[in-house]
Structures are given as structure tokens and as C-alpha cells.
Amino acid sequence: MVVKKNKGANPGKYYDTMGTVGTIGLHMVSHPAVGAVAGYFLDDWLGTKPWMFIAFLILGVIAGFRAVYVDTKKVMRNQEKEENDRFQRKD
């Protein structure tokens, strides 16, 4: 499980993490949609149907997966840091 809610943890960090995780689905939809729309209008303007549409759709899918990867790394890094801070010995 990527996100674990610890008892006694800072609720602000938890909600920040859940907000980041919640945007992952939006990235997977919005990036390809923006790429497809941009490609469609470029095809219409340049008269290159369907090549710009296909190219920008593929670039949008790649950008969506990259955004998901970056967000997942951010969540995992924050989770690891929180666990390290929580379980360190306090002298």
C-alpha cells in the first residue's frame, strides 16, 4: 500500500499525500486529452491529418505516465521520510 495512515501522525501531511495521490487519475486523463486536442488543431491548421494528432496523443500519454511516476516517487519519498523520523531513537 502506498499511503499508510499512522496513528498520531500529522493530519496535514496525510491530507497533502492524499491530494497528491488523488491527482494521479487526473494526470492520466488530462495529459493525453490536451495532447489530442493540440494535435487535432495543428492537423487542421497545417493540413497533416492524422499525423499531428497521433504524435501529440502519444506525447500526451508519455507525459501522463511521467507525471504519475513523479507523483508516486514524491509520495514514496515523503512516506519514507515520515517513517524514518517516527522510528528514530530519541535520546
C-alpha angles and dihedrals in degrees: 000000000000099000121045122183110218121202109249093017121138106274091209091062090047093053091045090054092047090050090053092048090048092058093058092084091048090054092053091054105033101048096054091042092054090046092050093048092047091048092048093053093044089051090051093047097043098032094233100129122202103359101080090045092054094043095049092043089055091047089050092052091049091049090049093053091046091052090050090050092050093047092048092050089050092051093046092048092050092046092050092048091050092050092048091050092047098049100040117113115257112214 
